[in-house]
């Protein structure tokens, strides 16, 4: 059994809706060989990542950067996980009020130090959350789950 972790922080509910769509997609795929789990950033810790085979980070963009809660998670896991997550596949979902690039750049910079491997194009929702964006998030979850089940990631 493979484990897919979805870590989310959301204040307005937009990013939480995106993460829930990722979870729905992940549970539809994987042929029963992948267990998908959603945790809020404040709840997650180093052991959650260490026990996972892939991770999807879902964060809002705050002031052109990661949310404080997502940054806090990355601060808390960085040293305990360093050297233990090398090559782990990851993807990113961002609910942006601006353009999302600052949050994405910051997250990529931090996880580069953990040697994670980005395997899907980041999904950035600028403005209102529409049905098309929810579908993209579900597809991301399906793809990550199927990729883990087939050993692609």
N, C-alpha and C positions, 0 to 999 in steps of 0.2 A: 504494500500500500504506500503510495506517494502522498505527501502532504503539501498542499498549496495554502500559503498564508496570505490573507488580504488584510493589510493594516491601514486603518482610516482615521482621519481626523476631519471633523466637519462642525461648523457652527451654524450655518444657515440651513443645512440639510441637503444642499445641492451635491456636495462631494459624497455624503453618505448614500444618497440615491444612486450615484454612479457606482460606488463600491458594492451596493446591494445588487445592482445589475451585473457586475462582474461575478459576484457569488452565484447568482442564478445561472449564468452561462457556464460557470465552472462545474456546477452540480449536474448540469444536463449532459456533460461530456465526461470523458475519462473512463468509460466502460466499467465503472465501479472500482477502478484501481486507484482513484485519486480522492482524497478527503480534503475538501475545501473548508477553510475556517476563516471567519472575519473577526478581527479584534480591533478595538479602538486603540489608538496610539498610546494613551495613558495606561492601558491594561497590558500591553505587550512588553516583553522583556527579552533579554538575550536567549534564554532557553527556548522561547517560541521560535525564534529564527533558526537556532541551531537544530531544532527538531524538524524543520521544514526543508522541502526539496526545491521550493521556488517561493518568491514573494512578490506581491503587487502592492505598491505604495499608492495610497489615495489621499491626496492632500489638497486643501484649498491654497490658493495663492493669496498671501497677506502682505500688503505693502511691497509687492513685487518679489516676494521671497516665500520660502516654505512657511507653513503655519508653525507657530511656536511649539505646539504639541508634537508635531512631526519632527521638528529639530530636536526637541527634548528626547524623543525616542531614539533618534540616531546618536545623540550624545551618550545616552545610557547604554546602548548596545555596542558602540564602536570598539572600545578596548576589550570587553569580554568576548566579542565575536571575531576580533581580528585574527586572521590566519585559520579560521574555522568555517568560513563561508565561501572560500575561493571557488569561483566558477559558478556559483549559484545563479540560476536564471531569475531575472526580475523584469518587471514592467512598471509603468507609472501612469496614474490617472490624476489629472489636475482640474479642479473647478476654479476657473480664473475670473477675476473681475477686471483684470488688465489683459495682458497677452499670455501669461503663463510661463514665459521664457525664463524669467528670473528664478522661479521656483524649480523648474526643471534643471536649470544649470546648477543650482545649489545642491539639489538631491544627487545629481550625477557626480558632482565633485566629491561629495561625502562618500557615496557608495563605491567610488573608484578605489578609495583606501581600503575597502573590505574585499576588493577584487571580485565584486559581483559582475554578472554578465547580462547586459540588457538584450532581451530577445524579441521584444515587440516594440513597435513604434509607440511613443507616448501619446496618450489621448488627452487633449486639452480642450475643455469646454469653456469657450469664451462667451459670456453673456448667459441668457436663459437656457435652461436645460430642456432640450427638445427630444422628441421620440427617437429621432435618428441617432442622437448621441447615446441614448440608453441602449439602443441596438448595438452600437459600436462597442460599448462597455460589455454587453453580454457576449459579443463575439470574442473579445479579448479574453474573458474568462473561459470560454469554450476552447479557444486555441491554446491557452496555457495548460488547461487540464488535459486536453488531448495530447499535447506535446510531451507532457510528463508521462502519461500512460504509455505512449509509444516509444519513449526513451529518446525523443528528439532533443529534449532539453536536459 
